[in-house]
């Protein structure tokens, strides 16, 4: 789940969240205050962040070299009103192949056409981010002990910057829709113009009714070649809160596990350019078009985390530690243009190493 924030709201949430990272957990009655707190500073590396795009930067404005002004253009011809503007009779039409003819009793009574188009909701392949190096601040408060095992609460904050850029091309499905037009009157097939005919806008010729009948639409695999650039820059601020358990391994070594709630504040910038080449049944890249969009967004998404680490006690107050944390903050969605960017934070892994101070 993700909620959009304005830029001002995003700054406010970030400031409040940083403020909450200050020691705020209460000291419970009957507990000693000495060495019940520990603050940890560490560097971390986040893995397994990815992004994908769905839709288009803008509604595809497709064109091809055979476009005729004012006509409905198809993969295999065109039909439009001629100079008269009559909605029922027109000489302004053309077709490519004789197999498009609709025959009845040796006469041609109409023509079939088709048009191939990209899907509105097509999606790009997943783009994986490189490992992201960042920082982490973790505050722990011991609540109670059971023998040598300690139980407590922790409050953590982290920052990672993610850069993802992909300029690879890919194929996706398209949709092919059938259309048919009736002639003003049946015409003997032997006298009908052969495939490749292009009727005049202002002149004489066989007459067609320029109002189409729409037929079935079929999905066509790999009908659309998509190229361009998809780029995401994201600042990810993570805030977590939950219980932990710590147990000794030896005199100086101990291990701990923790889990709890996670909130991720995301601020991102997207650059998206796209070139489409739509293949017909007989021609590759017959329809082409380009569009682009860029923009920023800020929002919050939430989930959970679980982690484990091992620490080495250097002195009474100082320790070194290293650990790994699994985080699931779901998918952050940035609606942009006629589509969206999906930043996948659902299965990230953070590896960290740092120093702790007990007080």
KEKE-3310 file (N, C-alpha, C; in steps of 0.2 Angstrom, whole numbers, plus 5000, padded with zeros to 4 digits):
npx = (5004:5003:5004:5002:5011:5012:5026:5030:5023:5030:5043:5040:5035:5048:5056:5049:5050:5064:5066:5059:5068:5077:5081:5067:5060:5053:5059:5057:5048:5058:5069:5086:5095:5108:5118:5107:5103:5108:5116:5118:5128:5130:5136:5127:5122:5110:5101:5092:5082:5071:5063:5049:5040:5024:5011:5012:5022:5014:4998:5000:5004:5003:5010:5012:5020:5011:5000:4984:4977:4964:4958:4953:4966:4973:4982:4982:4977:4966:4952:4941:4931:4927:4930:4917:4912:4901:4893:4889:4894:4909:4924:4936:4947:4957:4966:4976:4978:4971:4964:4957:4945:4927:4917:4902:4892:4900:4902:4910:4907:4911:4925:4938:4947:4961:4968:4983:4988:4997:4995:4986:4990:5003:5018:5035:5050:5057:5069:5084:5091:5108:5118:5115:5123:5122:5117:5114:5105:5103:5093:5093:5084:5085:5073:5070:5077:5080:5088:5103:5098:5093:5079:5071:5067:5068:5072:5074:5083:5086:5095:5095:5101:5095:5098:5093:5094:5089:5091:5087:5079:5063:5050:5032:5015:5002:4986:4975:4963:4948:4940:4926:4920:4906:4902:4895:4887:4885:4900:4906:4918:4928:4930:4933:4945:4962:4972:4982:4976:4973:4961:4955:4955:4948:4940:4935:4929:4927:4914:4913:4905:4909:4908:4913:4911:4914:4924:4930:4943:4960:4973:4990:5005:5021:5020:5024:5038:5047:5057:5069:5072:5072:5072:5076:5078:5080:5077:5077:5070:5071:5061:5059:5052:5052:5053:5067:5078:5092:5106:5120:5135:5148:5160:5163:5156:5140:5123:5109:5092:5079:5063:5049:5038:5039:5042:5043:5049:5048:5056:5057:5063:5059:5064:5057:5057:5050:5050:5039:5037:5026:5021:5013:5003:5010:5020:5035:5036:5027:5018:5023:5029:5033:5036:5038:5041:5044:5046:5043:5040:5033:5031:5023:5026:5022:5027:5035:5049:5063:5077:5095:5110:5127:5138:5153:5160:5170:5175:5169:5159:5159:5156:5158:5148:5139:5127:5112:5097:5080:5068:5052:5043:5033:5026:5031:5022:5023:5013:5013:5013:5004:5005:5014:5027:5034:5041:5049:5050:5048:5056:5068:5085:5096:5113:5123:5136:5145:5147:5144:5137:5135:5125)
npy = (4994:5011:5029:5044:5059:5077:5088:5097:5090:5078:5083:5086:5074:5067:5075:5074:5060:5058:5065:5056:5047:5050:5046:5040:5030:5024:5023:5009:5006:5000:4996:4997:5011:5012:5006:5000:5005:5005:5012:5011:5013:5011:5006:5001:4989:4988:4976:4969:4978:4983:4989:4993:4997:5002:5004:5019:5033:5044:5044:5034:5041:5036:5034:5031:5029:5029:5036:5044:5060:5064:5051:5035:5024:5009:4993:4987:4996:5010:5021:5034:5049:5057:5071:5076:5075:5066:5055:5042:5038:5036:5039:5038:5028:5013:4998:4983:4969:4956:4947:4953:4956:4955:4943:4938:4928:4929:4942:4957:4963:4970:4975:4969:4975:4978:4983:4985:4988:4995:4988:4996:4994:4988:4981:4984:4974:4968:4979:4978:4985:4991:4985:4995:5007:5013:5021:5017:5020:5014:5012:5004:4998:4989:4979:4968:4954:4936:4925:4924:4929:4943:4954:4967:4983:4991:5005:5010:5019:5021:5025:5024:5026:5024:5020:5017:5012:5009:5005:4995:4986:4978:4966:4966:4961:4965:4972:4966:4972:4969:4976:4980:4986:4990:4990:5003:4997:4980:4974:4966:4954:4952:4965:4973:4983:4978:4971:4984:4995:5012:5024:5040:5056:5067:5064:5051:5035:5018:5016:5017:5013:5024:5021:5011:4993:4986:4972:4957:4958:4952:4946:4948:4940:4948:4959:4972:4982:4989:5003:5014:5024:5021:5027:5028:5037:5036:5041:5032:5031:5022:5017:5009:4998:4988:4972:4965:4951:4946:4935:4927:4921:4918:4924:4936:4937:4939:4935:4942:4944:4952:4959:4967:4982:4991:5006:5015:5029:5037:5046:5050:5052:5052:5048:5045:5039:5034:5023:5017:5003:4996:4980:4974:4961:4959:4968:4975:4986:4995:5005:5018:5028:5040:5046:5055:5058:5066:5067:5070:5062:5059:5048:5036:5019:5004:4990:4975:4969:4958:4953:4948:4947:4947:4951:4959:4961:4974:4982:4988:4997:4998:4990:4979:4975:4965:4961:4955:4959:4956:4964:4969:4980:4981:4988:5003:5015:5026:5036:5042:5052:5043:5031:5021:5020:5006:5003:4990:4985:4974:4963:4965:4965:4969:4971:4974:4983:4988:4999:4999:5008:5006:5012)
npz = (5000:4996:4999:4992:4994:4996:4991:5001:5012:5012:5016:5029:5035:5035:5043:5055:5057:5058:5070:5079:5080:5090:5107:5114:5121:5135:5152:5162:5177:5191:5183:5180:5174:5170:5156:5150:5138:5121:5107:5090:5076:5059:5042:5028:5015:5003:4994:4980:4975:4964:4948:4937:4923:4917:4905:4895:4892:4886:4878:4864:4849:4834:4818:4800:4784:4774:4777:4774:4772:4783:4783:4789:4794:4791:4793:4781:4771:4768:4772:4769:4769:4753:4743:4742:4754:4758:4769:4765:4753:4744:4735:4740:4745:4748:4746:4750:4747:4737:4744:4754:4749:4750:4745:4735:4727:4715:4715:4721:4737:4747:4758:4769:4783:4794:4810:4819:4836:4850:4867:4880:4893:4893:4900:4905:4906:4922:4930:4938:4952:4956:4970:4984:4994:5010:5026:5043:5058:5074:5089:5104:5118:5133:5141:5149:5158:5156:5164:5156:5144:5135:5133:5123:5116:5100:5089:5073:5060:5043:5027:5010:4993:4977:4961:4945:4928:4912:4895:4886:4873:4870:4867:4866:4868:4856:4850:4838:4828:4818:4804:4793:4777:4767:4749:4739:4729:4723:4714:4699:4701:4692:4686:4697:4705:4707:4721:4730:4725:4725:4729:4722:4731:4726:4713:4701:4703:4709:4722:4739:4755:4768:4782:4795:4800:4815:4819:4827:4840:4842:4852:4849:4850:4854:4845:4846:4846:4859:4863:4870:4885:4902:4918:4935:4950:4967:4983:4998:5014:5028:5042:5057:5070:5084:5094:5101:5104:5113:5115:5124:5116:5119:5131:5125:5113:5106:5100:5091:5088:5079:5075:5067:5064:5048:5040:5025:5018:5002:4990:4973:4957:4940:4923:4907:4892:4876:4862:4850:4839:4829:4823:4809:4801:4789:4788:4796:4810:4805:4810:4820:4834:4846:4863:4879:4896:4912:4930:4948:4963:4980:4994:5005:5010:5018:5029:5035:5045:5048:5056:5060:5070:5074:5088:5094:5109:5113:5124:5140:5136:5122:5106:5092:5077:5066:5053:5045:5037:5033:5023:5019:5011:5002:4986:4979:4970:4957:4948:4932:4918:4905:4911:4924:4936:4945:4960:4967:4983:4990:4993:4999:5005:5018:5022:5035:5044:5059:5073:5091:5105:5122:5136)
capx = (5000:5007:5001:5006:5012:5015:5033:5030:5021:5036:5048:5037:5036:5055:5058:5046:5053:5071:5065:5057:5074:5080:5079:5060:5057:5053:5062:5051:5049:5062:5075:5092:5096:5115:5119:5101:5103:5113:5115:5122:5129:5133:5135:5123:5121:5104:5101:5086:5077:5070:5058:5046:5035:5018:5008:5016:5023:5009:4994:5004:5002:5006:5009:5016:5022:5005:4994:4981:4974:4956:4956:4954:4971:4974:4988:4982:4974:4963:4945:4939:4926:4930:4929:4910:4910:4895:4894:4887:4897:4916:4929:4943:4948:4962:4967:4983:4978:4964:4961:4953:4938:4921:4913:4895:4889:4904:4903:4913:4901:4914:4932:4940:4953:4963:4973:4987:4989:4999:4991:4987:4993:5009:5023:5042:5054:5060:5075:5087:5096:5114:5118:5115:5127:5119:5119:5109:5106:5098:5093:5090:5082:5084:5067:5070:5082:5078:5095:5108:5095:5090:5074:5070:5064:5073:5070:5079:5082:5091:5095:5099:5099:5094:5099:5091:5093:5089:5090:5086:5073:5059:5044:5027:5009:4998:4980:4973:4955:4946:4935:4924:4916:4902:4902:4888:4883:4890:4903:4909:4925:4933:4930:4935:4952:4966:4976:4986:4972:4972:4956:4956:4951:4944:4940:4931:4931:4922:4912:4912:4902:4915:4906:4915:4908:4920:4924:4934:4950:4964:4979:4995:5011:5027:5018:5026:5044:5048:5064:5069:5076:5068:5077:5073:5083:5075:5080:5073:5071:5067:5060:5057:5051:5050:5056:5073:5081:5099:5109:5127:5138:5154:5161:5163:5152:5133:5119:5102:5087:5074:5057:5044:5035:5043:5039:5048:5047:5052:5056:5060:5063:5058:5064:5055:5056:5048:5048:5035:5036:5020:5022:5007:5004:5014:5026:5038:5037:5022:5016:5028:5027:5037:5033:5042:5039:5048:5043:5045:5034:5035:5025:5025:5024:5024:5028:5038:5056:5066:5085:5099:5117:5132:5142:5159:5161:5177:5176:5163:5154:5160:5156:5157:5143:5138:5121:5108:5090:5075:5063:5046:5039:5028:5028:5029:5019:5023:5009:5017:5011:4999:5007:5016:5033:5033:5047:5048:5053:5045:5060:5075:5090:5101:5118:5126:5142:5146:5149:5138:5139:5130:5126)
capy = (5000:5017:5035:5050:5065:5083:5089:5099:5085:5074:5085:5086:5067:5066:5078:5070:5053:5059:5067:5051:5042:5052:5041:5041:5024:5025:5019:5006:5006:4995:4995:5001:5015:5011:5001:4998:5008:5004:5015:5008:5016:5006:5006:4995:4988:4985:4972:4966:4983:4983:4994:4991:5002:4999:5009:5023:5040:5047:5040:5033:5044:5032:5036:5027:5033:5028:5040:5048:5065:5063:5044:5029:5021:5002:4989:4985:5001:5016:5022:5040:5053:5060:5079:5078:5074:5062:5050:5036:5036:5039:5036:5039:5022:5009:4992:4980:4963:4954:4942:4957:4956:4951:4940:4935:4927:4932:4950:4960:4967:4974:4974:4968:4978:4977:4988:4982:4993:4993:4988:5002:4992:4984:4982:4983:4969:4971:4982:4977:4990:4989:4986:5002:5008:5018:5021:5015:5022:5010:5013:4999:4998:4983:4979:4963:4948:4930:4922:4928:4932:4950:4956:4974:4986:4994:5010:5011:5023:5020:5029:5022:5030:5019:5022:5012:5015:5003:5007:4989:4985:4972:4965:4965:4960:4970:4969:4967:4973:4969:4981:4979:4991:4988:4994:5006:4992:4975:4975:4960:4953:4953:4972:4976:4985:4973:4974:4989:5001:5018:5028:5047:5060:5071:5061:5046:5028:5014:5020:5013:5017:5025:5019:5004:4989:4984:4965:4955:4960:4947:4947:4946:4941:4951:4963:4979:4983:4995:5005:5020:5024:5021:5029:5030:5039:5036:5041:5028:5032:5017:5018:5002:4998:4981:4969:4961:4946:4945:4930:4927:4915:4917:4929:4943:4937:4938:4936:4944:4943:4957:4959:4972:4986:4995:5012:5017:5035:5037:5052:5048:5056:5047:5050:5040:5040:5027:5023:5011:5001:4991:4976:4971:4954:4959:4973:4976:4994:4999:5010:5021:5034:5042:5050:5055:5061:5065:5070:5068:5060:5057:5044:5032:5013:5000:4982:4972:4967:4953:4953:4944:4950:4945:4957:4957:4966:4976:4985:4988:5001:4998:4984:4979:4970:4964:4957:4955:4961:4955:4969:4969:4987:4981:4991:5010:5016:5033:5037:5047:5051:5038:5025:5021:5016:5002:5002:4985:4985:4969:4957:4968:4962:4974:4969:4980:4982:4995:5000:5001:5010:5005:5018)
capz = (5000:4996:4999:4989:4998:4992:4993:5008:5017:5012:5021:5036:5038:5036:5049:5061:5058:5061:5077:5083:5081:5096:5112:5117:5124:5143:5157:5166:5184:5193:5179:5180:5168:5167:5151:5147:5132:5116:5101:5085:5069:5054:5035:5025:5008:5001:4988:4978:4974:4956:4945:4931:4920:4914:4901:4891:4894:4884:4873:4858:4843:4829:4811:4795:4778:4770:4780:4770:4776:4784:4782:4794:4791:4793:4791:4774:4767:4771:4770:4771:4765:4748:4743:4743:4761:4759:4774:4763:4746:4744:4731:4743:4748:4745:4749:4748:4744:4735:4749:4758:4746:4753:4739:4736:4720:4710:4715:4727:4740:4753:4760:4776:4785:4801:4812:4825:4840:4856:4873:4885:4900:4893:4905:4904:4910:4928:4930:4945:4954:4959:4977:4986:5000:5014:5033:5048:5065:5078:5096:5108:5125:5136:5145:5155:5157:5158:5164:5152:5138:5136:5129:5123:5110:5096:5085:5069:5054:5038:5021:5004:4987:4972:4954:4940:4921:4907:4888:4882:4869:4872:4863:4870:4864:4853:4849:4831:4827:4811:4802:4786:4774:4761:4743:4738:4726:4721:4708:4697:4703:4686:4685:4703:4706:4711:4727:4729:4722:4729:4725:4723:4735:4721:4706:4699:4705:4713:4728:4745:4761:4773:4789:4796:4805:4819:4821:4833:4842:4844:4855:4845:4854:4851:4839:4847:4849:4863:4864:4874:4891:4908:4923:4941:4955:4972:4990:5002:5021:5031:5049:5059:5077:5086:5099:5100:5109:5113:5119:5123:5113:5123:5135:5121:5107:5107:5094:5093:5082:5079:5070:5068:5058:5044:5036:5020:5014:4996:4986:4967:4950:4934:4916:4903:4885:4873:4855:4848:4832:4829:4817:4806:4798:4783:4788:4803:4811:4800:4815:4824:4838:4852:4868:4884:4902:4918:4936:4954:4968:4987:4997:5010:5010:5024:5029:5041:5044:5052:5056:5065:5069:5079:5090:5098:5115:5114:5131:5144:5132:5115:5103:5085:5075:5058:5053:5039:5038:5027:5023:5015:5011:4996:4980:4978:4963:4954:4943:4928:4911:4904:4914:4931:4938:4951:4963:4971:4989:4994:4996:5000:5010:5020:5025:5039:5049:5062:5080:5095:5112:5127:5141)
cpx = (5004:5002:5005:5006:5014:5023:5034:5028:5027:5041:5046:5038:5043:5057:5056:5049:5060:5071:5063:5063:5078:5077:5072:5057:5058:5057:5057:5053:5053:5068:5080:5093:5103:5115:5113:5100:5109:5111:5120:5122:5133:5132:5131:5123:5115:5104:5093:5080:5077:5064:5056:5042:5029:5014:5013:5017:5017:5005:4998:5001:5006:5005:5013:5016:5016:4999:4991:4977:4966:4954:4957:4960:4972:4980:4988:4977:4971:4956:4944:4934:4930:4929:4922:4908:4904:4897:4893:4891:4904:4920:4936:4944:4954:4963:4973:4982:4971:4961:4957:4946:4933:4917:4906:4893:4893:4905:4907:4908:4905:4921:4933:4947:4955:4968:4976:4989:4993:4994:4992:4991:4999:5014:5030:5045:5056:5067:5078:5092:5103:5114:5119:5118:5124:5121:5113:5110:5100:5099:5089:5089:5081:5078:5068:5075:5078:5085:5099:5105:5091:5084:5073:5067:5069:5069:5075:5077:5087:5090:5098:5096:5100:5094:5097:5090:5093:5087:5089:5080:5069:5053:5038:5021:5006:4991:4978:4966:4953:4940:4932:4920:4912:4902:4895:4884:4888:4893:4906:4916:4930:4934:4933:4943:4956:4969:4981:4983:4972:4968:4958:4952:4946:4944:4935:4933:4926:4920:4911:4908:4907:4913:4908:4910:4914:4919:4928:4941:4954:4970:4985:5002:5017:5026:5021:5033:5045:5055:5064:5073:5071:5073:5074:5079:5078:5079:5075:5075:5067:5067:5057:5057:5049:5054:5063:5075:5088:5102:5116:5129:5144:5154:5161:5159:5145:5129:5112:5098:5081:5068:5052:5041:5040:5039:5044:5045:5052:5051:5060:5059:5063:5059:5062:5054:5055:5047:5045:5036:5032:5021:5015:5008:5009:5020:5028:5038:5033:5020:5021:5026:5032:5034:5038:5039:5044:5044:5045:5039:5037:5029:5028:5022:5026:5024:5031:5046:5058:5074:5088:5106:5121:5136:5148:5160:5169:5179:5169:5157:5154:5159:5156:5152:5142:5131:5118:5101:5086:5070:5058:5042:5034:5031:5026:5028:5019:5019:5012:5015:5004:5000:5010:5023:5032:5040:5046:5053:5051:5050:5067:5079:5095:5106:5122:5132:5143:5148:5144:5141:5134:5131:5120)
cpy = (5006:5023:5040:5056:5071:5084:5092:5094:5080:5076:5085:5079:5065:5069:5075:5064:5053:5061:5061:5046:5044:5047:5043:5036:5025:5020:5016:5006:4999:4993:4999:5005:5014:5005:4997:5000:5006:5008:5012:5012:5011:5008:5000:4995:4985:4982:4971:4972:4983:4988:4991:4997:4999:5005:5013:5030:5045:5042:5040:5036:5041:5034:5031:5031:5033:5032:5044:5054:5064:5056:5040:5025:5014:4999:4988:4990:5007:5017:5029:5044:5056:5068:5081:5078:5070:5056:5043:5034:5040:5035:5036:5033:5018:5003:4988:4974:4960:4950:4946:4958:4952:4949:4937:4934:4929:4939:4952:4965:4971:4972:4974:4972:4976:4982:4984:4988:4991:4992:4994:5000:4988:4986:4980:4977:4972:4973:4981:4983:4987:4989:4993:5003:5014:5018:5019:5017:5018:5011:5007:5000:4992:4984:4974:4958:4942:4926:4927:4931:4938:4951:4964:4976:4990:4999:5011:5016:5022:5024:5025:5025:5024:5022:5016:5015:5009:5006:5001:4989:4979:4972:4964:4964:4966:4967:4971:4967:4973:4974:4979:4985:4988:4993:4997:5001:4986:4976:4968:4960:4954:4961:4976:4978:4980:4976:4979:4995:5006:5023:5036:5050:5065:5069:5056:5039:5024:5017:5015:5017:5018:5024:5012:5000:4985:4976:4963:4958:4954:4949:4944:4946:4944:4955:4970:4979:4990:4997:5012:5020:5025:5022:5031:5032:5040:5036:5037:5029:5027:5018:5012:5002:4991:4978:4966:4956:4945:4939:4929:4920:4913:4923:4936:4943:4935:4938:4938:4944:4949:4956:4965:4976:4990:5000:5014:5024:5036:5043:5050:5053:5051:5051:5044:5042:5033:5028:5016:5009:4995:4987:4974:4964:4954:4964:4975:4984:4998:5006:5012:5027:5034:5046:5050:5059:5061:5069:5067:5066:5058:5054:5040:5025:5009:4993:4980:4971:4962:4953:4949:4947:4946:4951:4954:4963:4968:4979:4985:4992:5000:4991:4985:4974:4970:4959:4958:4956:4960:4961:4969:4976:4987:4985:4998:5011:5024:5033:5043:5046:5047:5031:5025:5017:5013:5001:4996:4985:4979:4963:4960:4965:4968:4971:4975:4978:4988:4994:5002:5003:5009:5010:5017)
cpz = (5000:4995:4997:4994:4994:4994:5000:5014:5018:5017:5028:5039:5039:5042:5055:5062:5061:5068:5081:5084:5087:5102:5115:5121:5132:5147:5162:5173:5186:5189:5180:5174:5165:5162:5149:5140:5127:5110:5096:5078:5065:5047:5033:5018:5007:4995:4986:4977:4966:4954:4939:4929:4917:4911:4897:4894:4892:4879:4866:4852:4837:4822:4807:4789:4773:4772:4775:4774:4777:4784:4788:4791:4794:4791:4784:4770:4771:4768:4773:4767:4759:4748:4744:4750:4763:4763:4771:4757:4746:4739:4734:4748:4745:4749:4746:4745:4742:4740:4754:4755:4749:4746:4740:4729:4714:4710:4722:4730:4746:4753:4767:4777:4792:4803:4819:4829:4847:4862:4877:4891:4899:4898:4903:4908:4917:4927:4937:4946:4956:4966:4979:4993:5004:5021:5037:5055:5069:5086:5099:5115:5128:5141:5151:5153:5159:5158:5161:5145:5140:5131:5129:5117:5106:5091:5080:5063:5049:5032:5016:4998:4981:4965:4949:4933:4917:4900:4884:4879:4871:4868:4868:4865:4861:4852:4841:4830:4820:4810:4795:4784:4768:4755:4743:4734:4724:4715:4706:4698:4698:4685:4691:4703:4710:4717:4725:4726:4727:4726:4727:4728:4731:4714:4706:4701:4708:4720:4733:4751:4766:4780:4790:4801:4808:4821:4827:4834:4845:4847:4850:4848:4850:4845:4840:4850:4852:4864:4868:4880:4897:4914:4929:4946:4961:4979:4995:5010:5024:5039:5052:5067:5079:5091:5096:5105:5108:5118:5119:5120:5117:5127:5131:5115:5110:5101:5096:5087:5084:5074:5072:5062:5055:5040:5031:5017:5008:4992:4979:4962:4945:4928:4912:4896:4881:4866:4853:4840:4832:4823:4815:4804:4793:4783:4796:4804:4807:4804:4819:4828:4844:4857:4874:4890:4908:4924:4942:4958:4975:4990:5002:5009:5016:5024:5035:5039:5049:5051:5061:5064:5075:5081:5094:5103:5115:5121:5134:5140:5125:5112:5095:5083:5068:5058:5046:5041:5032:5028:5018:5015:5005:4990:4980:4971:4962:4948:4939:4921:4910:4907:4921:4931:4944:4954:4968:4977:4993:4996:4996:5006:5011:5024:5029:5043:5052:5069:5085:5102:5117:5133:5145)
residu = (UNK:UNK:UNK:UNK:UNK:UNK:UNK:UNK:UNK:UNK:UNK:UNK:UNK:UNK:UNK:UNK:UNK:UNK:UNK:UNK:UNK:UNK:UNK:UNK:UNK:UNK:UNK:UNK:UNK:UNK:UNK:UNK:UNK:UNK:UNK:UNK:UNK:UNK:UNK:UNK:UNK:UNK:UNK:UNK:UNK:UNK:UNK:UNK:UNK:UNK:UNK:UNK:UNK:UNK:UNK:UNK:UNK:UNK:UNK:UNK:UNK:UNK:UNK:UNK:UNK:UNK:UNK:UNK:UNK:UNK:UNK:UNK:UNK:UNK:UNK:UNK:UNK:UNK:UNK:UNK:UNK:UNK:UNK:UNK:UNK:UNK:UNK:UNK:UNK:UNK:UNK:UNK:UNK:UNK:UNK:UNK:UNK:UNK:UNK:UNK:UNK:UNK:UNK:UNK:UNK:UNK:UNK:UNK:UNK:UNK:UNK:UNK:UNK:UNK:UNK:UNK:UNK:UNK:UNK:UNK:UNK:UNK:UNK:UNK:UNK:UNK:UNK:UNK:UNK:UNK:UNK:UNK:UNK:UNK:UNK:UNK:UNK:UNK:UNK:UNK:UNK:UNK:UNK:UNK:UNK:UNK:UNK:UNK:UNK:UNK:UNK:UNK:UNK:UNK:UNK:UNK:UNK:UNK:UNK:UNK:UNK:UNK:UNK:UNK:UNK:UNK:UNK:UNK:UNK:UNK:UNK:UNK:UNK:UNK:UNK:UNK:UNK:UNK:UNK:UNK:UNK:UNK:UNK:UNK:UNK:UNK:UNK:UNK:UNK:UNK:UNK:UNK:UNK:UNK:UNK:UNK:UNK:UNK:UNK:UNK:UNK:UNK:UNK:UNK:UNK:UNK:UNK:UNK:UNK:UNK:UNK:UNK:UNK:UNK:UNK:UNK:UNK:UNK:UNK:UNK:UNK:UNK:UNK:UNK:UNK:UNK:UNK:UNK:UNK:UNK:UNK:UNK:UNK:UNK:UNK:UNK:UNK:UNK:UNK:UNK:UNK:UNK:UNK:UNK:UNK:UNK:UNK:UNK:UNK:UNK:UNK:UNK:UNK:UNK:UNK:UNK:UNK:UNK:UNK:UNK:UNK:UNK:UNK:UNK:UNK:UNK:UNK:UNK:UNK:UNK:UNK:UNK:UNK:UNK:UNK:UNK:UNK:UNK:UNK:UNK:UNK:UNK:UNK:UNK:UNK:UNK:UNK:UNK:UNK:UNK:UNK:UNK:UNK:UNK:UNK:UNK:UNK:UNK:UNK:UNK:UNK:UNK:UNK:UNK:UNK:UNK:UNK:UNK:UNK:UNK:UNK:UNK:UNK:UNK:UNK:UNK:UNK:UNK:UNK:UNK:UNK:UNK:UNK:UNK:UNK:UNK:UNK:UNK:UNK:UNK:UNK:UNK:UNK:UNK:UNK:UNK:UNK:UNK:UNK:UNK:UNK:UNK:UNK:UNK:UNK:UNK:UNK:UNK:UNK:UNK:UNK:UNK:UNK:UNK:UNK:UNK:UNK:UNK:UNK)
# end
